[in-house]
Amino acid sequence: MKQSTNPADLKQTLYIIKRLWPYIWVDQSTRRYVTMAMLSVGLMILCNLLTPIVFRAIINQLSLPSLENSQHYIIMLALLYAAIWTAGKMSSQLQEVVMFKPMEQGVYQLSLKLFTHLINLSLDFHKGRKTGVIASSLERAGHALPNILWGLLLFIIPTVVEIAGVTILITWWYGWNYGLVILCTILGYGFYSIKSTNSMVTSYRQYNIVRADVSNQLVDTLLNYETVRYFNNQEYEHLRADALLIKQREAGILARMSLSLIGLWQYVIVGIGLLILTIWSGVNVYKGLLSVGDFVLINGYILQFVTPLNSTGYFVRKMRESVTSMEQIIQLLDVKPDIIDSTNARPLDRSQPLSITFKDVSFGYTNERPILNSINFTIPAGATAALVGPTGSGKSTIARLLFKFYQPTQGSIYIGSQNIADVTQASLEQAIGVVPQDTVLFNNTIYYNIAYGNPLASREQVEQAARMAELEYFISQLPDGYQTMVGERGLKLSGGEKQRIAIARVILKNPSIYIFDEATSALDTVTESSIVENMHAISAGTTTVIVAHRLSTIVYADIIIVLKDGQVAEQGSHEQLLAQNGLYAKLWHEQTQTH
């Protein structure tokens, strides 16, 4: 990977700080806390500059041949020294105390913003991204923001200001040569830190990539636990995990070694500057050019900022590491949804039963692979329509277009009298209830998964939905009833039980349009027959779209739309299509003869 130049690194760091600042500077309360922290920082710097000056005065007084007339003055200086030192330490602690709330508020704001942004992105984004990578970004958001802003506000800026003050004071009192040594030490430290952290940033970027990849692959394996066991591939997965974790270990060692080596040489640079100043000032004390108090002052200042300087170096490194992590988070926040509400978008009118009309609709997931080609059909309000046809004919694509996961490349889709391009996404999603082929349940209770269809529903409404989905007897046989945990992705339930829960929660949603997208294709014949009857009963009188492969499940449909090669080949009722003796009749005879 090509290393970025220093100006570009600095520009990127400043850009990220600019992007993060609004999450800290949120409201009057957090602004007040940040202001208090900055005032505490200012008081700390002032006290740190004054403490060695007062201490020099004490040493000079104690160095006098006679202390007979200086006792009261020394006591006053000692009290002043203690007061300034205490005020400095208290302000140092106070700045940390008052910054906790803004920092945690910032983490809360950023994490919530990122999570909300991710769940509102388009289907294409999530299909093309790995869950582990996204989860890793969410986790890093909680660490990166405090590292960056805490380090900047409480360590880097205060240390830079304090060192500038020390350099000016020593130059003013003792000459440019002392100031030059301090300046060269600081510039050498800063130049080395900036120069050397490029390689460290590269190492940490690679480490973050490896960590995200490892997290994604391990999570993917655990989510596919059953497949692993079916093929007896535990040993294979063990070896694969071993290889992945070794790769992560090596990347981590490289990243952390580069970090430690930088710190080692930073101490060497500061040590050289300290050695020169100590020898120089000691010689001048011996020559009588400086007092013992001056020697103590110079060394006190140097020793006073050695620790902050090295702490600042640590925070610079942590900031660079965190900036690298935050780059990925900012990139995620900058991803725009493919579909957003138009400026004249209006909520979907659900006051009457809704019809569905496709007018000259064309669509393809890529330009090279068209799926639908100028299709036209209308589903009357309250009717049940089935979409059938060979694999790849565009059945599920129509359902996704209806839900506005994608926009047609040509033509228009109407629900009622409204073009869905001019309907708000939220109202469209609220109006449509979907039961997919692969029902994924939350790793929570049965009650939670049903109530997800309407989080505001009462317990009575949830239980009524379960009864309508014919779940009541099944739930009553469970020791924990509705509080039974379903496991990751519903692993503890059968396919039929998961589909009934999916039906129950869509009942609870009370949509104006039902979409059953091959909702029974993975079930056995007996379970399928029972669930089809259930689907028919709950959707009666409501506009319903059924995407089906098994034609026996849709013979009751008011209209059957037969698709072939992205076009409507036939449409009509079951009896009408059989009488036409076309594609539907051919598919029907193939399936009935097979069974």
Secondary structure, DSSP 8 states (H G I E B T S, - for coil): -----HHHHHHHHHHHHHHHHHHHS-SHHHHHHHHHHHHHHHHHHHHHHHHHHHHHHHHHHHTSS--TTTHHHHHHHHHHHHHHHHHHHHHHHHHHHHHHHHHHHHHHHHHHHHHHHHHTS-HHHHHSS-HHHHHHHHHHHHHHHHHHHHHIIIIIHHHHHHHHHHHHHHHHHH-HHHHHHHHHHHHHHHHHHHHHHHHHHHHHHHHHHHHHHHHHHHHHHHHTHHHHHHTT-HHHHHHHHHHHHHHHHHHHHHHHHHHHHHHHHHHHHHHHHHHHHHHHHHHHHHTTSS-HHHHHHHHHHHHHHHHHHHHHHHHHHHHHHHHHHHHHHHHHHT---S----TT-B----SS---EEEEEEEEEEETTEEEEEEEEEEE-TT-EEEEE-STTSSHHHHHHHHTTSS--SEEEEEETTEEGGGB-HHHHHHHEEEE-SS----SSBHHHHHHTT-TT--HHHHHHHHHHTT-HHHHHTSTTGGG-B--GGGTTS-HHHHHHHHHHHHHHH--SEEEEESTTTTS-HHHHHHHHHHHHHHTTTSEEEEE-S-GGGSTT-SEEEEEETTEEEEEE-HHHHHHHTSHHHHHHHHHHHH-
